[in-house]
Amino acid sequence: MSTYKLRPWTEIVKLHPDVESGETDMAAYAVDLGALASGDPNVPAAYRDSESFFKITYPTEGMRRLLGDVLARLTGQPGNRVLQLRSPFGGGKSHSLAYLYHAAKNPATLKRLPECEGLPNPRPVRVAVFDGEKFDALTGKEVDGRHIRTMWGWLAWQLDPGPDHPTYQLVRQHDEQKVSPGGDVIAQVLGEQPTLLLLDEVLKYMEKAAADPVLQSTHGRQAADFLQSLSVEVARSTKAVMVYSLLASQREALGNIALLEQLDHLTSRVDAKCEPVTGDEVIAVIRRRLLAEQPDEKAAAVVADAVAEAVAKMRSAWAETDEGKRLAEDDAIELRDRIRRSYPFHPALIDIMKERWSSIPDFQRTRGALRFLAVCMHALKRSGQAQPLLGPGDIPLSDGNVRQAFFTEVGQREVFQAVLESDLTGRNARARAIDTRMAKQNSALANVKPAQRLATAVLACSFGGLMRPGSDSGELLPPGVTQDEVFACCVGPELDGITAQAALKELREVRGCLFLHFDGVRYCFKTTPNVNMLIEGEAEAVDRDKGAIEKAIRERLETALRGTRNVILWPSRSDLIPDEQPVCLVAYLPLDFVHKSKSAQEKLAKELMEKCGDRPRRYRNALALSVPDRSQITPLQRAVRYVLAIDRVTAKKSQHQLTKPQLDELAERRRTEDAGVISAVRDLYRSVWLPKLEEGNIVVEPLEMTVRPLQATDIHARVMEFLTVGPSQRVFGTLTPTKIVERMKLGDVIEGSDQRRLGVRVRDVQDAFFGILGFPRLTEQAVLEKAISAGAEQGVFGYASYPSPALGEDGRYQVADDRVVFQRPLPVGEIDFETGFLMLPSALPLPPAAAVGTEPPKQPEPTPSGPDTPGPGPTPEKRTAVQLSFWATREQLFNAWNAVANLAEASGRVHVTVEGRKDDGFDPVWLRNAVTEPIEESGAEVDG
């Protein structure tokens, strides 16, 4: 993201006094043509006074051409005399009529405008105004004691304001009886003087007049006949001009398309259709009305260049072809030029009102757009939250006046309150929460608020619809906006495309908005809940279903541990953990264990380690407790909660009438949440507690699995990897035969006697290794089997399947020689832990062939080796220094290195001396790359 900061538009632009002061009532931006012509003092001074009016009016090319044509015809020049005003944006039809009114009434003021130099001056001009919105078709108008009933009566009354109103007398009877005058009478009314007739909102008047019966006809039919005759007579005249406004399209005709077509057809032979405001001219109209003076062009250029460059960079980065990159550059140039002309407004905001909102029947066109923008500008100036441009994403919806103005134009204010509260403006709104999270990761985004900006822009595009490309019938696309469209109006130097993409993704997905809909193409806010809200509703139902989440977590763990031996899940009592099983058992404690106090945890752990129900536990050395990690429980519960909720929504797909895109979104959300469950389950158990003997008492030895990375991904595999590999090794998968001799004290003097222990039952060996704390912990019984098999074959001891043989006076066991396996293979399958017996070589029975009085060769006593774990009995003298020296191959070194690592862990660090010899010498380059530099890079302190 760029660190370059543009100045907010409020530091550069000077607002019109009305906007600055907050005088943003609709009347301040609405030209009431009828009230203006009648001299109503309630008309704002900006419209009532001709000089003020011209000052706030931007003379578009269409308006200048219209004025020139009208003035020329009023002087008698040839040309179209019946002119129809049309504009798709509301485009200033009433404003243009007021422009003509002031020009005809106050030509002196008009002359002071540079753009009006050289125009004809047909003074004096008779002016008559008819405002169909103000003139009541049923009751007419009371003026100076006269009751005027019709359009023709009111026009005639204004053309001759003398005491007797002689022009009105020409049509007085027609007016009183509501019957249209003929062409000859109309020609007399027009006369030979310059006469300008301005008719506004004709369609509204005709619609109401159609309901008023007149003799065998209707007032509406008579008005239509008058309008047709009037247009013909004006066209025949030499100095009369009629200018009237008509709606621009069928969808603006209040549902009466036939009447619109009828009015259009009545004058189609003689009128000329004019659009006073076209294209981007509306931007100049808005700027002239809302700003006190034109913005500084250099400042506008700086903003335009920066924003266009940011958008071009984004689109070029995402373009897949050279043609796409060139198109991005061309579009950026156009965007730059449009921003320069529209500053401080982003042209996209004007486009939304002009192209989307104009299809909304209640949208007030230009006057509504002016008021809405004025309210936005006033709120941003007051709050100090303005950005470099005022774009669709910068609408300050948190301001109450702005919200009122917004929904006044687009409608649906009440039904969208829940949308705003939930997703945009509420204290806990989803977009706000996303911005808070993003700001914690990147403080530069705190003032940018990417999620709120994007959501606001989407909301602005959620009303009305664009014209479908290539459609001649006025067909509209559904409301909403594509990703490219919303990025184009929100991305700038302070918000890059990658950040915008991440924010939009969050708005749409897991913790996103509840009313934001995405159909695979367009984003749109609707009052109906989206998939997220349906999920939230079911999630609340899951919360009310007590135990549902815990039950689902247990099922997940059971599935994860299925097929794994030697595990106990969530034991609540000690008797649920079996005893006297010659295998390393891992008991996975329940989630509520972490909520107990430390003392309560240790008490429960020791009870599980020491007891099996109401009796002491015998195989204590075979038990490990795996403790859940508190930090993983909440994420796991949350993910499981939403998985259950999603499954419930899916089960009700017919009830919710879910579309295919919604089902796809639901499936994607299910995959996301399920991945969260899998991750949380994998990391749920990160601690292992083992029983340990200290000063004759059993204590807990806690081990944290975070000390090193683990390769395994399954729960139990990770625990066993932690216990059997590396510095944390506490459980062994191998055992040397000499370790049995050492730990069982074979050959040692039996305490309390002068005899030596020459043999031991195999069952006692098993009970000792799996039961006595301090003995090496073994993974399973098979480890003992292999050690016994190897010991018999190597001659470390003899094995006989003979329970407790007697010891003869010669110090040898009284058992048949052929029943003893010694210095020959002993298959593990033949080892019986109930009847098996081990005996030292010196206590083996003599073979039958041995001579009386002769002794067999004495077997050397075995040297203990293996894990150096202290056993019961007298503690040997402790050594303060240990030195090892051995030659090893690569494979042997790899196998032995764990022993060196154990020594390093116990002593803090070790001094390692390594010597390697090679008859033909070491290659110096290889020695440096493969040996010297890797050791130095490891951080080890090298002596030399």
C-alpha positions, 0 to 999 in steps of 0.5 A: 500500500502506498504511503503517499497521502492525498489531501481531503477535498474539504481542504481544497474546495469551498462550498456554496453557503447553503451547503456550508451552513447545512441549509439542505432542504429539498426546496433549496434545490427544486425549481418550482416553476409555477411558484416562480412565475406567480412571484411566490416569496417562499421561492428561494432567493437563488431561484427568484432573483434572476442574477442569483439564478444565473450565477448558480446555473451552469449553461450547458451546451443544450441550454445555450442552444435552446436559449438561442433558438427560443430568442431567435424565434421570438424575434421572428426568425424561422425554425422550430417553435414547438420544443420538447424538453427531455432528459434521462437524469431529470437533467434540468427540465424545470431548471431549463424552463426557469432559465428561459423564463428569467432570460425573457423577463430580464434580458438586461441580466442575461446580457451580462453573461459571457456565454450569452453575448450576441443573442437576439433581444426580442423585447418585450416578451409576453411570458405565460407559465403552466405548471401541471404539478401545481394546477389542479385539474378539477378545481383550477386556480383562484386569482384576483377574484377570478376562478380559472379552470383550465390550462388554456384559461390560465395561459391566456390570463397570464399573457395579458395582465391588464385590468380586464385581461382582454386576452383571457376574455377570448377564451373565458367561455371555453375556460368556464365550460372546460371546452378546448378553444379552436385554432382561430381563437388560439391564434388570436390569443397568441397575437403578433407579439413575441410570446413564450409559453412554458409548460412543465409537468404536462403528463401529470396534469393530463393524468388528473384531467382524464378523471374529470368528466366534461359533457360527453367528453373528459377534461383530459381529452379537451386538454389533449385537443387544446395541446395539439391545436396550440402546437399547430398554431404556435408553429404557424405563428411568427413570434410565438414559441412553446417549450414544454417538458415531457418525461424521458422514458416509459418507466418514468410515466407513472405507469401511464405509458399510453398517455405518454405516447399520446402526448408525444404523438400529438406534437410529433409533427411540429416539435423538436426534442431537446436534451438540455443536459447530456453526458457528463454535463450534469457534473458541471451543473452539480459543481456550479450549484454546490460549490462557491467557486470552481476547484483549483485545477492543479489540486484536482489534477494531483488527485485524478492522477493518483487515483487513476494510477492506482486503478490502472496498476490494479487492473494491469496486475490482474490482466491476463493479456497484453490487450488487457493491460493496454485497455487498463491504461486507456481506461485509466486515462479516461478516468483521470480526465473525468475525475479532473472534470468532476472533482471533488466528486468521483465520477462513479458517484454521479454515474450511479445516480444518473444511470442507476437511481434514475430508474427508481420512480421516486428518485427526484432526479437533479434536485434529489441528487443535489440535495443528497450530495449537499447533505453528504458534503456538509456532514463530511465537512463537519465531521472531518472524515472527508477523503480525497474524493467523494465517491460511492464508498465515502457516503457517510451513512453513519450521519442521520441526515445523510441516511434520511437523504439517501433513503428519500431518494432510493426509498425503502428506508424502514425495511433497510434499517436492519440492514444498516444496523447489522452490516454497516452503521451499527455499533457491532456492524459486520463491516466495522468489525472487519475493519477493526481486525484489518486495522490491528494487522495494519494500522495504516488502514485505520482511517481507510476502513476498506470494508465499510467503504466497499460495503457502502459502495455496494449499497449505493449500487443496490437500488435501481439498475443499469440498462442491459447492454444491447437492449432497445426495450429499456430492459434493466439489469438486476440491482447490484455491482460486480467486483470490478465495478466496485473496485474501480470506484473504491481503489485509490492510493490509500486502498490497493486492490489486494487489500480491497479484495481481502476486505470484499472476501471477508464481507462475503464470507464467514464473518461477513455481512448478513444481508449482502448477497452474491449471485456469482457475478453481482454484489447486492444488499437486500432486506432478505437474509443471505446465507450468513444470516440463515447460518447465524439463525441456526447457530443460535438454535444450536446454542439453545440445544444444550450439549449439541456442540459438546456431543459433536466435538466428542463424535469428531474426536472419536472419528479422529481416534477411530482405529487407534489402540490404547486411547481413552477418550474423556474419562470422568472417573479412574475406573474408566481407564483400564489397568494391567494392560501392558501398553502405553495408555493415553487418556484424553481428558475432557474439555471442562478439565481446563476450567478447573483450578490448578489444584483441582486439576492436579488432584484429579490427575493424580487420582487417575494415575494412582487409582483404578476405581476403588483400588490402587492402579498397578500399571502406573508407568503405562499411563499418560494424560493428554490435557486440552489446550484452553486456547483451542477450545473456543475456536473448536466450539465456534467451528463446530457450532457453525458446521452444525448450523450449516448442516441445519440450513442445508437440510431446510434448503427447500423451505428457504428456497435456496438458489444454486449459487446460495447452495454453492456458497453454503457448501464452500462455507461448510468446507471452510468451517470444517477445515477449522474444526480439523485444525482445532482438533489436531491442535487441541491436545498440546500437553501430556502429563506423566506420573513421576516419583519424587521423594516417594510420592507420585507427582505430575510431570507436565510436558508441553508439545510446543517445544518442537514441531511435529511431523504427524497430523493425527491427534494420537500420532502427534502425542506418541511422536512427542513422547517417543522421539527427540528431547521429550522422549519419555516412552521407548519402542526398544529395549536391550536385554541387559536393561532387563538384567539391570532393572530386575537386579539379576545377579545382585544380592537379595536385600535381607539375605546373602543370596543373589537373584539369579532368575525372575518370572517374565510376568514380574518383568512385565509388572515392573516395567509397566508398573514401577515409576522410574523404569523405562516406559515402553510403548507395548508388550511387544517391546519386552518380547523382542528384548527377551527373544534377543537376550536368550539368543545372545546368551544374556539369559536363558528362557524356560517356560517353567513357572518358578523352578527350584534352585538346587544346592549347586546354585542352578535351577532344577529344570530340564536342560532341553526346556531352556532356550539359551544362545539360540533363537527364541521366537517371540510367539513362544514367550509366555508371560504367565509361565515364562522364567528368565535365569542368568547363565551361571544358574542354567542347568548342566547339560546331561553330558557334562562330567561330574565335578566339572564346570561349564565355561563361565559366561561373562556378566552383561554390561547394562546399557540403554535409557539411563533411568534411575530405578528403585533401591539405593541411588547410585553415586551421581556423576558431574561430568560425562565423556563419550568417545566412539567411532560410527558410520553415518547410519550409526551416528544418526541412530546415536545422535538422540542420546547426545541430544538427551545429554545436551538437554540434561546439561544445558549444552555439550562440547562435541569433538568430531574427528573424521579421516580420509586417506586421500584427503577432503576436498576443501570446497566440499568441506567448507560447503557441506561441513564447516559453513552449516555448523557455523550457520547453526549458531553453534560456538566453534572452537577453531 
